[in-house]
Amino acid sequence: MEFLQTFLPILLYILGAVLLGVTIYLVIKLLDTVDKLNTVLDDIEDKSQSLNGVFDAVEKVGETVNSVNFKLAGLFSNVFGKVTRYKKNKRRYEEEEEDFDD
């Protein structure tokens, strides 16, 4: 029994030291990985900043096309409305002429 009372604390100290060493090693590796990740993220950010001009140009072209599309749709709508009103008025006029001819 006395052997276990002396052996178990020593075993726990050794396992604690090993665990502490492994933890320190993993933290150092983690810091190295974080530094590499920061470098990659900085490169990605620089590249995305360089593409912002292209995205802005694409957005402006899209807005212009949308504006032209909206204006053309309004124009066609007005023309179609005028044509249908003209045909409706023409029919009314012809019906009124027929009524007067009788």
N, C-alpha and C positions, 0 to 999 in steps of 0.2 A: 504494500500500500504506500509505503514511504517512497518507493521508486516512482510510482505514478504521480505523487505530489511534486516531485522534482522534475520528472520527465515532461509532463503535460505543459507546464508553463514554458519550458524551453522550446518545446515543439510549437506552441502558439506564437512565441516570439519569432521563431524562424519562419513560420508561415506568414506572419504579419510583415516581416521584412521582405519576403519574396513578393507578397501582394503589393507592398509599397513600391518596390522596384519595378514591377510590371506596370503599375499605375503611372509612375513617373515616365517610363518608356512610352506608354500609350499617349500620354499628354504631349510629349515632345513630338511624336509622330503626328498627332492631331494638329498641333501648331504648324508643322511643316505643310500638312495638307491644306490648312486654312490659308497659308501664304500662297500656295500654288493656285488655289481657288480664287483668291483675290486678284492674282495676275490675270487669270483667264477672264474673270468678270470685268476687269478694267479694259481688256482687249475687246470684249464684246460691246461694252459701253461706247468705246471709241468708234467701233465700226457702225453701231447703230446711230450715233451722232452724225457720222458721215452720210448715212442714208436718209437722214431727216429731210434734206433738200429734195431728194427724189420723191419721197412720200408727199411732201408739200406740193410739188409740181403735179403729181398724179391727182391729188385732191382738188387742185385748182382746175385741172382739165375736166374732172368729173363734175364739178360745180358748173362749169361753163356748158358742158354738154347737157346737164340737167336743165339749165336755164333756157337753152335753145329748144330743148324738147318741150318744155312747158309753154314757151311762146308759140311753137308750131301747133301744139295741141289746142291752144286757145284760138289760134287762127283757123284751124280746120273746124273747130266747134262753131265758131262764128259763121264761117262759110256754109257749113251744113245747115245751121239754123236758118240762115237767110234763104237758102234754096228751098227748104221745106216750107217756110213761111210764104215764099213766092208761089210754090205749087198749090198751097192751101188757098191763097188769095185768088189764084188763077181759076181754081175750081169753083170758088164762090162766085166769081165774076161770071163764069160760064153758066152756072146754075141760075144766077139772076137774069142773064140774057135770055135763057130758055123760058123763064117765068114771064118775062116781058113779051116774048114772041107769041106766047099763047094768047 
